[in-house]
Each structure stands twice: as structure tokens, then as C-alpha cells.
Amino acid sequence: MTARLLPDDEAGRASAIEVLRAGGLVAMPTDTVYGVGVALDAEDGLPRLFAAKDRPLDRAIVLLVADIEQAASVGVLSGAARLLAERFWPGGLTLVLPQVPGARLPAVLTAGAATIGVRLPDHESPRALARALGPLPVTSANLSGWPDARDATEVLAQLGAHIDLVLDGGPARGGTPSTVVDCSGDRPRILRSGAIAPDGLLATLDAAGFAHETDG
């Protein structure tokens, strides 16, 4: 069976929330490329998400959140991490944070690590879903190793037989991945350069007096 295709509007998002609550997989537009997600508490949801993408189990999945405080419910926001979140969210910045004690995130989500990647996207669709369901595990809506899906047609071509619903929000805004900053230690460290320029991140930390890994 091929996934249902609905407009990314209020009614479509309401249907997507129902599908996610029932343990289904939903693809949606984001501020970068299309993503596919599952409810964090869905029984067997994460294994199904990995299987749909043919994604190796040793690759962690990021949580998309509705706001900064939702991020703080799963990851410990140090002063530096909160500064970066307040300055660059919503947007293309993923923060790697220590898990909140007692968060009990599934090991398959984090590839067994004690940290979790969190992002507040600059797109209302994933934020609306996370607002209704809590932090949402989302990964790119493509088969592992294949090109990123830039619109709903490309999502259906790659994943249509393996997921339940696609929200069609038109072409994705851009394919630049998020910048990833590890804030799990004493000094923030840029793991991947992407949508947010490293110079701006480091200048923000410097202005606030936070040491980082590029310091001598």
C-alpha cells in the first residue's frame, strides 16, 4: 500500500498527529529537506523507522522539538547550549546534549550514547507535530544512501511503500544540513559545519565569555 498524501495544512497535520499517535510513520516538510518521523513512545516505532529507510542501527536519530523548553525536557542545556539555542533557534542548528537523568530515551534512538541530538526547526509543520506529541524522532525522508527528498513526490518514490502518510508542503526550502555542535562537555565543539556558519556560533560564544574547543 502506498502512503496517503495530504496537504500540509491544519487538517493534514491533525491527520498526521492521529497517525503518529497510532504508531505510524509520517513524512513532513522541514526547513531543510523532507523528514520522516515517528512518535517517541510508539511501540516498535523506531525499529520500523530504521527499517523503512534501511538505516543502520548504529546511526542515532535527532529529536525535533516545538520550543526550547521541550528540548530541555530531554537534554541538559548548559549555559552555552541555551545561549546558542536562544540565538540560532528556530533554524539549522543541532545541539548534542547530555540526556536528562531519567529521560529513558530508547537506546536505538541514540545508538547507545548518553547524549541526544536536538533541533528546533524553522518550519511550523514539525513544530506542530512535536507540540502535540512531544519531542519527535525525525530523520531525512529518503532511503539510506539515496539523495535527500526535496518534495513529496520524491518521498513517495523512495518511501511510499514503507510509511503511512506524507504531508505535502511543496518543494523543500533548501538542502543544506544543520550545523551540529556538541554541547555535552565543558567546551562546545563544532562536529559538522552546515546551515549556520561556524564563525557566527563561535562569535556568539566568545561575546558571552564561553570557552570552546577552538580556544588555545
C-alpha positions in Angstrom: 0.0 0.0 0.0 1.3 3.5 -0.9 1.3 6.2 1.8 -1.6 8.7 1.9 -0.7 12.2 0.6 -2.3 15.2 2.3 -1.7 18.9 2.1 0.5 20.3 4.9 -2.3 22.4 6.4 -4.2 22.3 9.7 -6.4 19.4 8.6 -3.4 17.5 7.2 -1.4 18.0 10.4 -4.3 16.8 12.5 -4.4 13.6 10.5 -0.7 13.2 10.8 -1.0 13.5 14.6 -3.6 10.7 14.6 -1.3 8.5 12.5 1.7 9.2 14.8 -0.3 8.5 17.9 -1.3 5.2 16.4 2.4 4.3 15.9 2.6 5.2 12.2 5.3 6.8 10.2 4.7 10.3 8.8 6.9 12.3 6.3 6.8 16.1 6.5 8.5 19.2 5.1 11.1 20.9 7.3 13.3 23.9 6.8 16.0 21.8 5.1 14.7 18.7 3.3 11.7 16.4 3.9 11.9 14.3 7.1 10.1 11.2 8.3 9.2 10.7 11.9 7.5 8.5 14.5 6.1 9.1 18.0 8.8 8.6 20.6 6.6 6.3 22.6 5.2 4.3 19.7 5.7 0.5 20.3 8.2 -0.8 17.7 8.1 2.7 16.1 11.8 3.3 16.0 12.7 -0.1 14.6 10.1 0.4 11.9 11.5 3.8 11.1 15.0 2.3 10.7 13.7 -0.5 8.6 11.7 1.9 6.3 14.9 3.8 5.5 17.1 0.7 5.5 19.2 2.8 8.0 22.0 1.2 10.0 21.1 0.8 13.7 24.3 2.4 14.8 23.3 5.8 13.5 21.5 8.0 16.0 18.3 10.0 15.2 17.8 13.6 16.1 14.7 14.8 18.1 12.8 17.8 16.6 11.2 19.9 19.2 8.5 22.6 19.4 10.4 25.0 21.7 13.5 25.4 23.8 11.8 24.1 27.0 10.8 20.9 25.2 14.4 20.4 24.3 15.3 20.9 28.0 12.9 18.0 28.8 15.2 15.5 27.1 18.7 17.2 27.0 20.6 19.1 29.7 21.1 22.7 28.4 24.3 24.2 29.8 24.7 28.0 29.7 26.5 27.8 26.4 23.9 25.5 24.9 21.0 27.6 26.0 22.7 30.7 24.6 23.1 29.0 21.2 19.5 27.8 21.2 18.2 31.3 22.1 20.3 32.9 19.4 20.0 30.4 16.5 16.7 28.6 17.0 14.5 28.0 15.2 17.0 27.2 12.5 19.6 24.8 11.1 21.4 24.1 14.4 21.5 20.7 16.0 22.8 20.6 19.6 24.2 17.4 21.1 23.3 17.4 24.7 23.7 15.1 27.7 20.4 13.2 28.3 18.3 14.5 31.2 18.6 12.0 34.0 15.6 9.8 34.0 14.7 10.7 30.4 14.8 6.9 29.5 15.3 7.5 25.8 15.4 4.3 23.8 19.0 3.1 23.1 18.2 2.6 19.4 17.4 6.4 19.2 20.8 7.4 20.5 22.9 4.5 19.1 23.6 3.7 22.8 25.1 7.1 23.6 24.4 9.1 26.7 23.8 12.1 24.6 20.9 13.2 22.3 20.8 15.5 19.3 18.1 18.1 19.4 16.9 20.7 16.9 14.1 23.3 16.8 13.4 23.6 13.0 12.4 26.8 11.3 9.2 25.2 9.9 5.8 25.0 11.5 4.9 21.5 10.3 7.4 19.5 12.5 6.9 22.0 15.3 3.2 21.5 15.3 3.6 17.7 15.4 6.1 18.0 18.3 3.8 20.4 20.1 1.1 17.8 20.1 3.2 14.7 20.7 6.4 15.8 22.4 10.0 15.6 21.1 9.7 13.8 17.7 12.4 11.5 16.3 12.8 12.7 12.7 15.4 11.7 10.0 15.6 12.5 6.4 12.8 11.0 4.3 14.9 9.0 1.9 16.4 5.5 1.7 19.8 5.4 3.4 22.5 6.4 0.9 20.0 7.9 -1.6 19.6 11.6 -2.4 17.6 13.7 0.1 13.9 14.1 -0.8 13.1 17.6 -1.8 9.4 17.3 -2.3 6.5 14.9 -1.6 6.9 13.2 -4.9 10.4 12.2 -4.1 9.4 11.0 -0.7 6.7 8.7 -2.2 9.2 7.4 -4.8 11.6 6.3 -2.1 9.5 5.5 0.9 5.9 5.4 -0.2 5.5 1.7 0.3 7.0 1.8 3.8 5.4 4.7 5.5 1.8 5.8 6.3 1.3 9.4 5.4 3.1 12.3 3.6 2.3 15.9 4.3 2.8 17.8 1.0 4.2 21.3 1.7 5.7 21.9 -1.7 9.4 22.0 -2.5 11.7 22.0 0.5 13.4 25.3 1.1 17.0 24.0 0.9 19.2 21.0 1.1 22.0 22.3 3.4 22.1 20.1 6.5 22.1 21.6 10.0 25.3 22.6 11.8 26.0 20.2 14.6 27.5 21.5 17.9 28.5 19.1 20.7 27.5 20.8 24.0 27.8 17.6 26.1 31.2 18.6 27.6 32.7 21.7 29.2 33.5 23.3 25.9 31.2 23.4 22.9 32.7 21.8 19.8 31.5 22.0 16.2 31.1 18.5 14.8 29.7 19.4 11.4 29.5 22.7 9.5 26.2 23.4 7.8 23.4 25.8 7.6 24.7 28.0 10.5 28.1 29.5 9.8 30.7 28.4 12.4 32.1 31.9 12.7 28.7 33.2 13.9 28.4 30.4 16.5 31.9 31.0 17.8 31.5 34.8 17.9 28.3 34.3 20.0 30.1 32.1 22.5 33.1 34.5 22.6 30.9 37.5 23.2 29.3 35.8 26.2 32.6 34.6 27.6 32.1 30.9 26.9 35.2 28.9 26.1 35.0 26.5 23.2 37.2 23.8 21.6 38.9 26.2 19.2 40.3 28.2 22.1 44.0 27.8 22.7 
